[in-house]
């Protein structure tokens, strides 16, 4: 049986009323319990057929939002059945559920034979296995959440840092949706002004061109701000990039290994050992980051080494934090000082200045002192060999990361789909602004303003085609 749920953009979306079932918890041998979710018009009836409650009651007679202790059973005959597992049944009746449909959640022991037996038993009574993201898709189609919130659920599941988790929760709570609705309301206001001008300009010489222009310019400012958040969200999702850069044999690879607490980079006394970048994931105070060891900086005729040094500069450009490493035990050459100065001039704001090998008697380097004369408060001395002051360095890195994320304000865009739609709206509004001239054609202006509203409706899912819906929810895991 299928029921028409939404008429979106002239299309009828059919909300599938078939009862679906899937395991919600990860399929793993670890963990004591597993959770199975079943949703659809027959969910409670099917659960009743495969259940026996300790209270002696029938599950179908139990009130909504109750947790019921009992067994999943398989009927052998009218008078005989066998227990599959001892479980908890969480019963939730439509429409006040996540999907908007009758929903049963079964908490059982985490053994895949048990889980599959329960799922297969439900399927034998008419349920079917859920597709990727089908529970969330039904929540969207039943107006429980909009499309932005649905995408936020997927972000929430895949969040690997506290900041990513916080941002996804904010979007799930509706922060971006509210911003989109505000922009939509402003566009509707501009459209109303345009319609009023079209109606009254000839009879009463009343027009609202300046008001419309002001509204559209403010919307463009909001769109610009939202678009800027897309890179920040990518930064949150993928983690901060931290490049370790410095002259040859300054101890970059040793510092890289020390921060990782493992040997990933080759460490020798031979200058230029690292000729390509080496990357590794690292967690610093709950922040996900990518640590990059780079080729040593020096003047060289070796083409391979030269390419590695060029790549080091590229890493400095695209990294969020640069750990600039100096060898505290020797003087800088003029060539090294020139290269360092270029890095400081370009990337000073994201540099952490590190004097390595502080376990060795330091050399009073005039070139180094001149280079760091304005950075005295920002220099940290470490010893990769003796792990000295590494905890202080990690704290400084963490402070830098916090400073980066403190500039990120919610709401912000979660994905490329949202970015592309806002970019298209921005382009459309920029085309509309010249129409608001001395003698604007308000009928034409109104036509274009109506068109702009559709971009926002597609972001939240008010107007969206079936193909887009399928692509979005295909990215979800089964059981969500």
Secondary structure by P-SEA (a helix, b strand, c coil): ccccccccccbbbbccccbbbbbcccccccccbbbbbbbccaaaaaaaaaccccccccccccccbbbbbbbbcccccccbbbbcccbbbbbbcccccccccbbbbbbccccaaaaaaaaaaaaaacccccccaaaaaaaaaaccccaaaaaaaaaaaacccaaaaaaaaaaaacaaaaaaaaaaaaaaaaaaaaaaaaacccccccccaaaaaaaaaaaaaaaaaaaaaaaaaaaaaacbbbbbbbccccaaaaaaaaaacccccccccccccccbbbbbbbbcccbbbbbbbbccccccccaaaaaaaaaaaaaaaaccccbbbbcccccccaaaaaaaaaaaacccccbbbbbccccccccccaaaaaaaccccccbbbbbcccccaaaaaaaaaaaaaaaaaaaccccccccaaaaaaaaaaaaaaaaaccccccccaaaaaaaaaaaaaaaaaaaacccccaaaaaaaaccccccc
